[in-house]
């Protein structure tokens, strides 16, 4: 695979065999984010679990202290008595059967997060084949199935992110934009790592945090030392 000059220059500035402390790693990520747009910074955390087993699943949600830098569009399914509260909290779309019809008939997907009250899950469940593959299906563990839809909307708008294992036992999460600078990114990163460590399944054996890499959209991956998290 052929890489551009900026990527090659970034490689020269980073020791790819070294594990950096998080603050230094994120400082390097920011310095090497040279695209013409504000690159998203992501953390990729490989865990010593087996996602094929139900008792080793790692999933949850956490509000990043400095947000994600992204304008999050929230779609809420609830009864009419909660419409006003959801809208006041900042929901972009609020409804019930009308939204289900719009999604199924028009293939409408102009939202980033779906929130639902428990009494609407029978309805929302019909969208499983559409929302599930996109990671948008509301889930109690992520706080997106809740009686308090207004609070869920507020948290989503404030920078709440969901983390979950993929099939290769890796968590991929955005932790902000390169323009945030290393300090704010490090605060977000630490918050995410603490949440992932707290979510460690009891059935886990051996090393839990296998490795961690941070990278911007167009940048190279930089390894982060995880020893300070103690697992």
N, CA and C of each residue as an Amber inpcrd file, in Angstrom:
protein
   693
   0.8410000  -1.1980000   0.0000000   0.0000000   0.0000000   0.0000000
   0.8780000   1.2510000   0.0000000   0.5750000   2.1560000  -0.9090000
   1.3830000   3.3700000  -1.0240000   0.8400000   4.4610000  -0.0970000
   1.7390000   5.0890000   0.6560000   1.3340000   6.1490000   1.5710000
   1.8330000   7.4950000   1.0840000   1.1160000   8.5600000   1.4790000
   1.4790000   9.9100000   1.0780000   2.6360000  10.4510000   1.8990000
   3.1380000  11.6200000   1.4900000   4.2890000  12.2460000   2.1380000
   4.0050000  12.5730000   3.6100000   2.7890000  13.0780000   3.9050000
   2.4480000  13.4400000   5.2860000   2.4780000  12.2110000   6.1980000
   1.9660000  11.0920000   5.6920000   1.9450000   9.8540000   6.4780000
   3.3720000   9.3780000   6.7460000   4.2100000   9.4300000   5.7150000
   5.6100000   9.0010000   5.8580000   6.3580000   9.9030000   6.8400000
   6.0810000  11.2240000   6.7770000   6.7120000  12.1670000   7.7110000
   6.2880000  11.8650000   9.1510000   5.0050000  11.4910000   9.3190000
   4.4970000  11.1550000  10.6490000   5.1780000   9.9110000  11.1980000
   5.4340000   8.9480000  10.3320000   6.1120000   7.7200000  10.7510000
   7.5010000   8.0110000  11.3090000   8.1610000   8.9900000  10.7230000
   9.5130000   9.3560000  11.1720000   9.4880000   9.9690000  12.5720000
   8.3520000  10.5900000  12.9220000   8.2470000  11.2950000  14.2130000
   7.8270000  10.3720000  15.3490000   7.4430000   9.1530000  15.0140000
   6.9160000   8.2340000  16.0220000   7.7020000   6.9280000  16.0300000
   7.9910000   6.4470000  17.2290000   8.6230000   5.1320000  17.3890000
   7.4870000   4.1110000  17.4780000   7.2000000   3.4140000  16.3800000
   6.0450000   2.5050000  16.3260000   6.2060000   1.2700000  17.2130000
   7.4170000   1.0420000  17.7140000   7.6230000  -0.1210000  18.5920000
   7.4810000   0.2500000  20.0710000   7.3040000   1.5290000  20.3350000
   7.2520000   2.0260000  21.7190000   5.8150000   2.2060000  22.1990000
   5.6180000   1.9770000  23.4960000   4.3420000   2.2920000  24.1280000
   4.4900000   3.6180000  24.8680000   3.7460000   4.6110000  24.4440000
   3.8340000   5.9510000  25.0240000   2.8290000   6.1230000  26.1570000
   3.1510000   6.9990000  27.0970000   2.1550000   7.4080000  28.0790000
   1.0480000   8.1490000  27.3240000  -0.1810000   8.0690000  27.8200000
  -1.3250000   8.5930000  27.0660000  -1.1940000  10.0620000  26.6730000
  -0.6970000  10.9000000  27.5820000  -0.5760000  12.3290000  27.2770000
   0.3920000  12.5620000  26.1180000   1.5190000  11.8600000  26.1300000
   2.5100000  12.0120000  25.0630000   1.9830000  11.4470000  23.7400000
   1.3000000  10.3180000  23.8240000   0.7430000   9.6920000  22.6240000
  -0.2610000  10.6190000  21.9470000  -1.1230000  11.2360000  22.7360000
  -2.1520000  12.1060000  22.1710000  -1.5750000  13.4180000  21.6740000
  -0.4760000  13.8600000  22.2900000   0.2330000  15.0360000  21.7880000
   0.7980000  14.7500000  20.3970000   1.3430000  13.5540000  20.2190000
   1.8680000  13.1490000  18.9100000   0.7540000  13.0210000  17.8820000
  -0.3940000  12.4910000  18.3190000  -1.5420000  12.3710000  17.4110000
  -1.9490000  13.7480000  16.8940000  -2.0370000  14.7190000  17.7980000
  -2.4350000  16.0790000  17.4040000  -1.4170000  16.7130000  16.4490000
  -0.1360000  16.5360000  16.7540000   0.9170000  17.1270000  15.9160000
   0.9460000  16.5080000  14.5170000   0.5250000  15.2500000  14.4200000
   0.5760000  14.5560000  13.1310000  -0.7650000  14.5400000  12.4000000
  -1.7600000  15.2390000  12.9380000  -3.0530000  15.3530000  12.2510000
  -2.9630000  16.5300000  11.2790000  -2.5850000  16.2370000  10.0500000
  -2.2650000  17.2930000   9.0860000  -3.2520000  17.3970000   7.9270000
  -4.3920000  16.7510000   8.0380000  -5.3970000  16.8270000   6.9770000
  -6.0200000  18.2220000   6.9460000  -6.7290000  18.5260000   5.8630000
  -7.3340000  19.8550000   5.7130000  -8.6480000  19.9780000   6.4840000
  -9.0790000  18.9000000   7.1260000 -10.2840000  18.9420000   7.9660000
  -9.8930000  18.5800000   9.3980000 -10.8080000  18.8280000  10.3310000
 -10.5400000  18.5340000  11.7400000 -10.7060000  17.0300000  11.9680000
  -9.5930000  16.3310000  12.0640000  -9.6340000  14.8750000  12.1500000
 -10.2100000  14.3870000  13.4900000 -10.9630000  13.3100000  13.4150000
 -11.4680000  12.6550000  14.6170000 -10.3560000  11.7750000  15.1960000
 -10.2250000  11.7880000  16.5100000  -9.2380000  10.9380000  17.1790000
  -9.9760000   9.7560000  17.7990000  -9.4760000   8.5600000  17.5440000
 -10.1120000   7.3470000  18.0610000  -9.1530000   6.5380000  18.9270000
  -9.7470000   5.8130000  19.8810000  -8.9860000   4.8530000  20.6810000
  -9.4230000   3.4570000  20.2590000  -8.4500000   2.5670000  20.1130000
  -8.7200000   1.1830000  19.7380000  -8.1390000   0.3010000  20.8480000
  -9.0090000  -0.3380000  21.6220000  -8.6010000  -1.0660000  22.8230000
  -8.8370000  -2.5630000  22.6280000  -7.7630000  -3.3290000  22.6340000
  -7.8870000  -4.7840000  22.4690000  -7.9210000  -5.4360000  23.8500000
  -8.9590000  -6.2410000  24.0930000  -9.1710000  -6.8370000  25.4100000
  -8.9200000  -8.3400000  25.4120000  -8.5010000  -8.8490000  26.5550000
  -8.2530000 -10.2810000  26.7290000  -9.5060000 -11.0130000  27.1320000
 -10.5460000 -10.8880000  26.3190000 -11.8110000 -11.5820000  26.5630000
 -12.2160000 -12.2980000  25.2780000 -13.2490000 -13.1040000  25.3600000
 -13.7660000 -13.8020000  24.1830000 -15.2240000 -13.3990000  24.0070000
 -15.4860000 -12.5320000  23.0320000 -16.8300000 -11.9800000  22.8490000
 -17.8630000 -13.0180000  22.4320000 -17.4150000 -14.2230000  22.1110000
 -18.3710000 -15.2900000  21.7530000 -19.1320000 -15.7860000  22.9730000
 -18.5810000 -15.5120000  24.1660000 -19.2360000 -15.9500000  25.4020000
 -20.0250000 -14.8030000  26.0310000 -21.2590000 -15.0870000  26.3950000
 -22.1370000 -14.0550000  26.9520000 -21.5840000 -13.4360000  28.2300000
 -20.8660000 -14.2420000  29.0330000 -20.3490000 -13.7190000  30.3030000
 -19.0330000 -12.9640000  30.1400000 -18.5900000 -12.7620000  28.8970000
 -17.3750000 -11.9870000  28.6580000 -17.6320000 -10.7770000  27.7370000
 -18.8790000 -10.4160000  27.6250000 -19.2250000  -9.2460000  26.8230000
 -18.8230000  -7.9670000  27.5790000 -18.3480000  -6.9900000  26.8420000
 -18.0220000  -5.6880000  27.4330000 -18.7770000  -4.6320000  26.6420000
 -19.7140000  -4.0020000  27.3160000 -20.5380000  -2.9930000  26.6500000
 -21.0370000  -1.9830000  27.6660000 -21.0870000  -0.7480000  27.2660000
 -21.5920000   0.2890000  28.1510000 -21.5490000   1.6340000  27.4620000
 -21.6990000   2.6740000  28.2540000 -21.6660000   4.0270000  27.7130000
 -21.0540000   4.9530000  28.7500000 -20.4720000   6.0280000  28.2830000
 -19.8330000   6.9770000  29.1830000 -19.9020000   8.3760000  28.5600000
 -20.0810000   9.3770000  29.4060000 -20.1050000  10.7640000  28.9280000
 -18.6920000  11.3170000  28.9810000 -18.1570000  11.6930000  27.8360000
 -16.8120000  12.2620000  27.7880000 -16.8490000  13.6910000  28.3090000
 -15.9390000  14.0550000  29.2190000 -15.9840000  15.3850000  29.8470000
 -15.9030000  16.5460000  28.8640000 -15.2450000  16.3160000  27.7180000
 -15.0960000  17.3910000  26.7360000 -15.8820000  17.1370000  25.4530000
 -16.8190000  16.1700000  25.5290000 -17.6370000  15.8790000  24.3540000
 -16.8400000  15.2110000  23.2450000 -17.4910000  15.0370000  22.0970000
 -16.8290000  14.3880000  20.9590000 -16.4920000  15.3690000  19.8440000
 -17.0170000  16.5760000  19.9470000 -16.7770000  17.5490000  18.8830000
 -17.7110000  17.3710000  17.7060000 -18.6610000  16.4500000  17.8670000
 -19.5900000  16.1530000  16.7900000 -20.9950000  16.6070000  17.1690000
 -21.7160000  17.1480000  16.2050000 -23.1110000  17.5070000  16.4250000
 -23.9470000  16.2350000  16.3270000 -24.4160000  15.7460000  17.4530000
 -25.1230000  14.4610000  17.5070000 -26.6240000  14.6670000  17.2800000
 -27.1560000  13.9680000  16.2830000 -28.5890000  14.0400000  15.9750000
 -29.2970000  12.8910000  16.7100000 -30.2650000  13.2520000  17.5540000
 -30.9260000  12.2580000  18.4030000 -32.3720000  12.0510000  17.9750000
 -32.7300000  10.7770000  17.8050000 -34.0980000  10.3920000  17.4500000
 -34.7200000   9.6820000  18.6560000 -35.8850000  10.1620000  19.0970000
 -36.5140000   9.6230000  20.3090000 -37.8670000   8.9820000  19.9990000
 -38.0460000   7.7650000  20.5060000 -39.3320000   7.0790000  20.4360000
 -39.9510000   7.1000000  21.8250000 -41.0810000   7.7630000  21.9780000
 -41.7460000   7.8220000  23.2780000 -43.2220000   8.1420000  23.0860000
 -43.9870000   8.0520000  24.1800000 -45.4000000   8.4110000  24.1450000
 -45.5260000   9.9370000  24.0780000 -46.6930000  10.4000000  23.6540000
 -46.8920000  11.8410000  23.4340000 -46.6730000  12.6870000  24.6880000
 -46.9080000  12.1120000  25.8710000 -46.7600000  12.9090000  27.0910000
 -45.2960000  13.2660000  27.3800000 -44.3530000  12.6300000  26.6420000
 -42.9280000  12.9410000  26.8380000 -42.3230000  13.7140000  25.6580000
 -43.1420000  14.0110000  24.6650000 -42.6420000  14.7200000  23.4770000
 -41.9750000  16.0460000  23.8400000 -42.6800000  16.8530000  24.6310000
 -42.1770000  18.1990000  24.9560000 -40.8570000  18.1370000  25.7190000
 -40.7620000  17.2190000  26.6920000 -39.5360000  17.1040000  27.4980000
 -38.3620000  16.6920000  26.6160000 -38.6200000  15.7620000  25.6970000
 -37.5490000  15.3080000  24.7960000 -37.0850000  16.4420000  23.8890000
 -38.0360000  17.2040000  23.3640000 -37.6940000  18.3230000  22.4740000
 -36.9360000  19.4200000  23.2270000 -37.3770000  19.7100000  24.4520000
 -36.6990000  20.7340000  25.2610000 -35.2690000  20.3240000  25.5940000
 -35.0290000  19.0070000  25.7030000 -33.6820000  18.5060000  26.0050000
 -32.7720000  18.5540000  24.7720000 -33.3950000  18.7950000  23.6080000
 -32.5800000  18.9300000  22.4010000 -32.7590000  17.8410000  21.3640000
 -33.7790000  16.9680000  21.5390000 -34.0050000  15.8970000  20.5660000
 -34.2990000  16.4950000  19.1920000 -33.7310000  15.8900000  18.1680000
 -33.9300000  16.3800000  16.8050000 -35.2230000  15.8360000  16.2000000
 -35.5640000  14.6070000  16.5880000 -36.7850000  13.9710000  16.0710000
 -37.4670000  13.2280000  17.2170000 -38.7700000  13.3920000  17.3410000
 -39.5300000  12.7260000  18.4010000 -40.8070000  12.1640000  17.7910000
 -41.1190000  10.9050000  18.1260000 -42.3400000  10.3270000  17.5880000
 -42.5120000   8.8900000  17.9870000 -43.3440000   8.1870000  17.1990000
 -43.6360000   6.7830000  17.4640000 -43.7920000   6.0320000  16.1620000
 -45.0120000   5.6130000  15.8730000 -45.2850000   4.8580000  14.6480000
 -44.9000000   5.6500000  13.4000000 -45.0670000   6.9830000  13.4610000
 -44.7180000   7.8230000  12.3020000 -43.2370000   7.6980000  11.9480000
 -42.3700000   7.6190000  12.9560000 -40.9300000   7.4860000  12.7030000
 -40.5940000   6.0860000  12.1940000 -41.2790000   5.0730000  12.7320000
 -41.0650000   3.7020000  12.2550000 -41.4010000   3.6210000  10.7690000
 -42.5380000   4.2190000  10.3850000 -42.9520000   4.2110000   8.9770000
 -41.9520000   4.9480000   8.0910000 -41.4500000   6.0640000   8.6000000
 -40.4890000   6.8660000   7.8210000 -39.1930000   6.0820000   7.5740000
 -38.7450000   5.3530000   8.6120000 -37.5120000   4.5650000   8.5040000
 -37.7070000   3.3710000   7.5730000 -38.8280000   2.6620000   7.7370000
 -39.0480000   1.4390000   6.9440000 -39.4450000   1.7310000   5.4970000
 -40.2250000   2.7720000   5.2780000 -40.7240000   3.0430000   3.9240000
 -39.8150000   3.9660000   3.1030000 -39.1260000   4.8730000   3.7940000
 -38.2940000   5.8420000   3.0730000 -36.7980000   5.6010000   3.2620000
 -36.4600000   4.5600000   4.0520000 -35.0550000   4.2790000   4.3720000
 -34.3810000   5.5120000   4.9770000 -35.1370000   6.2250000   5.8020000
 -34.6620000   7.4550000   6.4370000 -33.7600000   7.1160000   7.6210000
 -32.5540000   7.6980000   7.6250000 -31.5920000   7.3910000   8.7000000
 -30.7980000   8.6440000   9.0930000 -31.4450000   9.8010000   9.1330000
 -30.7370000  11.0560000   9.4170000 -30.5600000  11.3050000  10.9070000
 -29.9920000  10.3170000  11.6230000 -29.7590000  10.4780000  13.0630000
 -28.5650000   9.6310000  13.4660000 -27.9780000   9.9760000  14.6190000
 -26.7660000   9.3100000  15.1030000 -27.0130000   8.4530000  16.3410000
 -28.0540000   8.7910000  17.1070000 -28.3830000   8.0730000  18.3400000
 -29.8950000   7.8750000  18.4010000 -30.3090000   6.6940000  18.8460000
 -31.7420000   6.4210000  19.0330000 -32.0040000   6.1770000  20.5130000
 -32.9780000   6.8920000  21.0530000 -33.3930000   6.7470000  22.4470000
 -34.8400000   6.2860000  22.4500000 -35.1790000   5.3860000  23.3630000
 -36.5650000   4.9100000  23.4410000 -36.9810000   4.6940000  24.8850000
 -38.2210000   5.0150000  25.1830000 -38.7610000   4.6770000  26.5020000
 -39.1170000   3.1950000  26.4720000 -39.0750000   2.5030000  27.6250000
 -39.3190000   1.0480000  27.6600000 -40.6450000   0.6320000  27.0290000
 -41.6800000   1.4730000  27.1980000 -43.0010000   1.1130000  26.6640000
 -43.0850000   1.2390000  25.1350000 -41.9810000   1.6650000  24.5050000
 -41.9630000   1.7840000  23.0430000 -41.1070000   0.7080000  22.3870000
 -40.4830000  -0.1460000  23.1900000 -39.5510000  -1.1240000  22.6190000
 -40.2400000  -2.1980000  21.7840000 -41.5210000  -2.4510000  22.0560000
 -42.2640000  -3.3860000  21.2130000 -42.3460000  -2.8640000  19.7900000
 -42.5060000  -1.5610000  19.6770000 -42.5680000  -0.8920000  18.3720000
 -41.1840000  -0.7820000  17.7340000 -40.2260000  -0.3130000  18.5210000
 -38.8640000  -0.1120000  18.0230000 -38.2120000  -1.4450000  17.6450000
 -38.6010000  -2.5100000  18.3380000 -38.0470000  -3.8370000  18.0470000
 -38.2240000  -4.2560000  16.6030000 -39.2660000  -3.7360000  15.9490000
 -39.5130000  -4.0560000  14.5450000 -38.4120000  -3.5080000  13.6270000
 -37.6390000  -2.5570000  14.1590000 -36.5760000  -1.9320000  13.3610000
 -35.2190000  -2.6020000  13.5910000 -35.2290000  -3.7310000  14.3200000
 -33.9760000  -4.4000000  14.6800000 -33.0620000  -4.6870000  13.5020000
 -33.6320000  -5.1400000  12.3970000 -32.8130000  -5.4960000  11.2270000
 -32.2170000  -4.2720000  10.5470000 -32.8280000  -3.1110000  10.7820000
 -32.3290000  -1.8670000  10.1820000 -31.3380000  -1.1690000  11.1190000
 -31.7300000  -1.0420000  12.3890000 -30.9010000  -0.3140000  13.3600000
 -29.7460000  -1.1530000  13.8980000 -29.9880000  -2.4560000  14.1030000
 -28.9810000  -3.3410000  14.6930000 -27.6390000  -3.3320000  13.9780000
 -27.6100000  -3.6100000  12.6680000 -26.3210000  -3.6420000  11.9430000
 -25.5690000  -2.3140000  11.9590000 -26.2990000  -1.2290000  12.1940000
 -25.6730000   0.1010000  12.2300000 -25.2770000   0.5100000  13.6440000
 -25.5180000  -0.3750000  14.6140000 -25.1760000  -0.0670000  16.0050000
 -26.0740000   0.9810000  16.6190000 -27.2920000   1.1220000  16.1080000
 -28.1950000   2.1780000  16.5760000 -29.3530000   1.6780000  17.4290000
 -29.4430000   0.3630000  17.6180000 -30.5600000  -0.1860000  18.3930000
 -30.4540000   0.2540000  19.8580000 -31.5160000   0.8470000  20.3990000
 -31.4830000   1.2690000  21.8160000 -31.2100000   0.0800000  22.7270000
 -30.4800000   0.3480000  23.8120000 -30.0740000  -0.7300000  24.7150000
 -30.0270000  -0.2040000  26.1480000 -30.5920000  -0.9430000  27.1060000
 -30.5710000  -0.4790000  28.5080000 -29.1540000  -0.2550000  29.0400000
 -28.1860000  -1.1300000  28.6500000 -26.8150000  -0.9960000  29.1360000
 -26.1660000   0.3090000  28.6790000 -26.6000000   0.7730000  27.5200000
 -26.0430000   2.0260000  26.9920000 -26.8340000   3.2330000  27.4720000
 -27.9160000   2.9690000  28.2280000 -28.7260000   4.0740000  28.7420000
 -29.6510000   4.6790000  27.7140000 -29.8330000   3.9820000  26.5790000
 -30.6890000   4.5270000  25.5290000 -32.0980000   3.9220000  25.5460000
 -32.3340000   2.9840000  26.4480000 -33.7020000   2.5470000  26.7630000
 -33.9420000   2.9840000  28.1920000 -34.7720000   3.9930000  28.3850000
 -34.9470000   4.5840000  29.7140000 -36.2650000   5.3470000  29.7990000
 -36.9010000   5.3590000  30.9870000 -38.1130000   6.1630000  31.1520000
 -37.8080000   7.6570000  31.0610000 -36.5790000   8.0260000  31.4210000
 -36.1750000   9.4360000  31.4230000 -35.5070000   9.7780000  30.0810000
 -36.3120000   9.8810000  29.0420000 -35.7520000  10.1250000  27.7010000
 -35.0670000  11.4940000  27.6080000 -35.5600000  12.4670000  28.3600000
 -34.9600000  13.8010000  28.3200000 -33.5050000  13.7610000  28.7900000
 -33.2690000  13.0300000  29.8710000 -31.8980000  12.9250000  30.3890000
 -30.9850000  12.2260000  29.3670000 -31.5150000  11.1710000  28.7310000
 -30.7400000  10.4340000  27.7380000 -30.3610000  11.3360000  26.5620000
 -31.2840000  12.2010000  26.1770000 -31.0180000  13.1520000  25.0840000
 -29.9280000  14.1360000  25.5090000 -30.0490000  14.6660000  26.7120000
 -29.0620000  15.6260000  27.2240000 -27.6610000  15.0120000  27.2430000
 -27.5630000  13.7590000  27.7090000 -26.2650000  13.0850000  27.7740000
 -25.6970000  12.8260000  26.3810000 -26.5610000  12.4160000  25.4500000
 -26.1020000  12.1600000  24.0770000 -25.5570000  13.4410000  23.4520000
 -26.2490000  14.5390000  23.6740000 -25.8150000  15.8250000  23.1250000
 -24.5260000  16.3130000  23.7910000 -24.3310000  15.9140000  25.0560000
 -23.1540000  16.3710000  25.8080000 -21.8930000  15.5840000  25.4580000
 -22.0400000  14.4940000  24.7210000 -20.8570000  13.7210000  24.3340000
 -20.8200000  12.3220000  24.8980000 -21.9930000  11.7300000  25.1110000
 -22.0370000  10.3570000  25.5940000 -21.7350000   9.4050000  24.4390000
 -20.8180000   8.4890000  24.6620000 -20.4810000   7.5210000  23.6230000
 -20.7430000   6.1070000  24.1320000 -21.0410000   5.2300000  23.2300000
 -21.2420000   3.8260000  23.5720000 -19.9920000   3.0540000  23.1790000
 -19.5720000   2.1490000  24.0440000 -18.4300000   1.2860000  23.6960000
 -18.8910000  -0.1630000  23.7360000 -18.3950000  -0.9430000  22.7960000
 -18.7460000  -2.3610000  22.7510000 -17.6890000  -3.1100000  21.9550000
 -17.5540000  -4.3900000  22.2490000 -16.5740000  -5.2340000  21.5560000
 -17.0120000  -5.5290000  20.1280000 -16.0400000  -5.5800000  19.2100000
 -16.3530000  -6.1210000  17.8980000 -16.0060000  -7.6130000  17.9110000
 -16.1050000  -8.2700000  16.7700000 -15.8910000  -9.7180000  16.7250000
 -14.4490000 -10.1220000  17.0070000 -13.5240000  -9.1580000  16.9150000
 -12.1140000  -9.4620000  17.1800000 -11.6930000  -9.0150000  18.5840000
 -12.6880000  -8.7410000  19.4480000 -12.4570000  -8.3480000  20.8460000
 -11.7570000  -7.0020000  20.9880000 -12.0580000  -6.1090000  20.0690000
 -11.5030000  -4.7550000  20.1160000 -12.6360000  -3.7400000  20.2520000
 -12.4200000  -2.7230000  21.0770000 -13.3530000  -1.6060000  21.2230000
 -12.8050000  -0.4400000  20.4090000 -13.6300000   0.1340000  19.5490000
 -13.2410000   1.3050000  18.7530000 -14.1230000   2.4730000  19.1940000
 -13.5200000   3.5620000  19.6670000 -14.3140000   4.6940000  20.1590000
 -13.7070000   6.0370000  19.7830000 -14.5340000   6.9820000  19.3530000
 -14.0360000   8.3450000  19.1450000 -13.8490000   9.0250000  20.4920000
 -12.7700000   9.7770000  20.6470000 -12.5560000  10.4830000  21.9230000
 -12.4260000  11.9950000  21.7120000 -12.7870000  12.4740000  20.5170000
 -12.7440000  13.9040000  20.2680000 -12.1340000  14.2470000  18.9200000
 -11.8260000  15.5180000  18.7500000 -11.2280000  16.0180000  17.5110000
  -9.7880000  16.4530000  17.7690000  -8.9800000  16.4170000  16.7280000
  -7.5730000  16.8180000  16.8690000  -7.4550000  18.2540000  17.3810000
  -8.4280000  19.0950000  17.0300000  -8.4040000  20.5000000  17.4610000
  -8.5840000  20.6620000  18.9650000  -9.0320000  19.6150000  19.6590000
  -9.2030000  19.6900000  21.1170000  -7.8750000  19.9500000  21.8200000
  -6.7970000  19.4010000  21.2360000  -5.4990000  19.4620000  21.8930000
  -5.3050000  18.2600000  22.8060000  -4.0500000  17.9910000  23.1480000
  -3.7100000  16.7770000  23.8950000  -4.3610000  16.7140000  25.2770000
  -4.4580000  17.8370000  25.9620000  -4.9760000  17.8210000  27.3430000
  -6.4370000  17.3730000  27.4070000  -7.2800000  17.9620000  26.5700000
  -8.7030000  17.5930000  26.5770000  -8.9020000  16.1660000  26.0670000
  -8.1260000  15.7870000  25.0630000  -8.2200000  14.4200000  24.5440000
  -7.8060000  13.4100000  25.6060000  -6.7880000  13.7700000  26.3840000
  -6.3010000  12.8630000  27.4340000  -7.3540000  12.6900000  28.5240000
  -8.0860000  13.7580000  28.8330000  -9.1660000  13.6720000  29.8190000
 -10.2660000  12.7390000  29.3170000 -10.6070000  12.8790000  28.0390000
 -11.6210000  12.0060000  27.4430000 -11.1490000  10.5580000  27.4000000
  -9.8840000  10.3780000  27.0310000  -9.3030000   9.0410000  26.9330000
  -9.3120000   8.3470000  28.2930000  -8.9020000   9.0540000  29.3190000
  -8.8580000   8.4820000  30.6740000 -10.2500000   8.0940000  31.1500000
 -11.2330000   8.9300000  30.8440000 -12.6190000   8.6360000  31.2250000
 -13.0940000   7.3510000  30.5490000 -12.7830000   7.1980000  29.2710000
 -13.1640000   5.9830000  28.5420000 -12.4620000   4.7570000  29.1190000
 -11.1610000   4.8660000  29.3570000 -10.3900000   3.7280000  29.8630000
 -10.8900000   3.2840000  31.2320000 -11.1980000   4.2480000  32.0900000
 -11.7060000   3.9190000  33.4290000 -13.0460000   3.1730000  33.3300000
 -13.8790000   3.5870000  32.3820000 -15.1760000   2.9290000  32.1930000
 -14.9880000   1.4990000  31.6850000 -14.0620000   1.3100000  30.7560000
 -13.8060000  -0.0210000  30.2000000 -13.2370000  -0.9520000  31.2720000
 -12.3400000  -0.4160000  32.1030000 -11.7580000  -1.2160000  33.1890000
 -12.8490000  -1.5990000  34.2000000 -13.7230000  -0.6620000  34.4950000
 -14.8070000  -0.9130000  35.4430000 -15.7670000  -1.9820000  34.9160000
 -15.8550000  -2.0750000  33.5800000 -16.7850000  -3.0300000  32.9490000
 -16.1670000  -4.4140000  32.7710000 -14.9880000  -4.6350000  33.3470000
 -14.3090000  -5.9280000  33.1960000 -15.1950000  -7.0710000  33.6850000
 -15.4570000  -8.0630000  32.8310000 -16.2980000  -9.1960000  33.2400000
 -15.6090000 -10.0550000  34.2970000 -16.3870000 -10.5970000  35.2050000
 -15.8310000 -11.4480000  36.2720000 -15.1970000 -12.7110000  35.6990000
 -15.6620000 -13.1390000  34.5370000 -15.1660000 -14.3850000  33.9310000
 -13.8260000 -14.2190000  33.2130000 -13.3180000 -12.9880000  33.1570000
 -12.0610000 -12.7260000  32.4560000 -10.8770000 -13.3790000  33.1710000
 -10.0190000 -14.0280000  32.3850000  -8.8030000 -14.6360000  32.9310000
  -7.5890000 -14.0390000  32.2210000  -6.5020000 -13.8990000  32.9590000
  -5.2880000 -13.3570000  32.3460000  -5.3580000 -11.8490000  32.1820000
  -4.5560000 -11.3140000  31.2850000  -4.4720000  -9.8690000  31.0560000
  -5.7450000  -9.3590000  30.3990000  -6.3500000  -8.3380000  30.9940000
  -7.5970000  -7.7710000  30.4620000  -7.3110000  -6.7600000  29.3490000
  -6.4600000  -5.7810000  29.6420000  -6.0850000  -4.7930000  28.6300000
  -4.8750000  -5.3050000  27.8580000  -5.1080000  -5.8400000  26.6870000
  -4.0320000  -6.4200000  25.8790000  -3.1830000  -5.3360000  25.2090000
  -3.8380000  -4.3780000  24.6040000  -3.1090000  -3.2870000  23.9410000
  -4.0680000  -2.1440000  23.6670000  -3.4990000  -0.9780000  23.4120000
  -4.3180000   0.1930000  23.0940000  -3.5590000   1.0740000  22.1060000
  -4.2830000   1.5410000  21.1020000  -3.6990000   2.4150000  20.0940000
  -4.6010000   3.6250000  19.9090000  -4.0000000   4.8020000  19.7410000
  -4.7790000   6.0010000  19.4150000  -4.3360000   6.5030000  18.0490000
  -5.2700000   7.0520000  17.3030000  -4.9490000   7.5300000  15.9520000
  -5.9880000   8.5430000  15.5060000  -5.5750000   9.4570000  14.6500000
  -6.5260000  10.3800000  14.0340000  -6.9850000   9.7710000  12.7090000
  -7.9990000  10.3690000  12.1060000  -8.6190000   9.8280000  10.8900000
  -7.5980000   9.4480000   9.8240000  -6.6590000  10.3310000   9.5560000
  -5.6820000  10.1090000   8.4850000  -4.2840000   9.8070000   9.0230000
  -4.1680000   9.7230000  10.3390000  -2.8450000   9.5690000  10.9490000
  -2.4720000   8.1270000  11.2400000  -1.2750000   7.9580000  11.7450000
  -0.7770000   6.6250000  12.0820000  -1.1950000   6.2450000  13.5080000
  -1.2390000   4.9580000  13.7720000  -1.5810000   4.4790000  15.0990000
  -0.3970000   4.5940000  16.0490000  -0.6590000   5.0730000  17.2590000
   0.3890000   5.2230000  18.2710000   0.0020000   4.3910000  19.4930000
   0.9050000   3.5070000  19.9020000   0.6070000   2.6100000  21.0150000
   0.6400000   3.3480000  22.3580000  -0.3020000   3.0080000  23.2180000
  -0.4000000   3.6370000  24.5280000  -0.1420000   2.5900000  25.6200000
   0.6950000   2.9410000  26.5900000   0.9620000   2.0490000  27.7200000
  -0.2920000   1.9760000  28.6010000  -0.6790000   0.7780000  28.9980000
  -1.8850000   0.6090000  29.8050000  -1.6060000   0.1290000  31.2280000
  -0.3130000   0.0330000  31.5790000   0.0580000  -0.5340000  32.8860000
  -0.5290000   0.2460000  34.0640000  -0.7150000   1.5540000  33.9140000
  -1.2170000   2.3460000  35.0480000  -2.6750000   2.0150000  35.4030000
  -3.3720000   1.3200000  34.4920000  -4.7560000   0.9430000  34.7670000
  -4.8470000  -0.3740000  35.5210000  -3.7140000  -1.0530000  35.6480000
  -3.5770000  -2.1930000  36.5610000  -4.3280000  -3.4600000  36.2270000
  -4.7280000  -3.6670000  34.9740000  -5.4280000  -4.9240000  34.6250000
  -4.9110000  -5.4650000  33.3020000
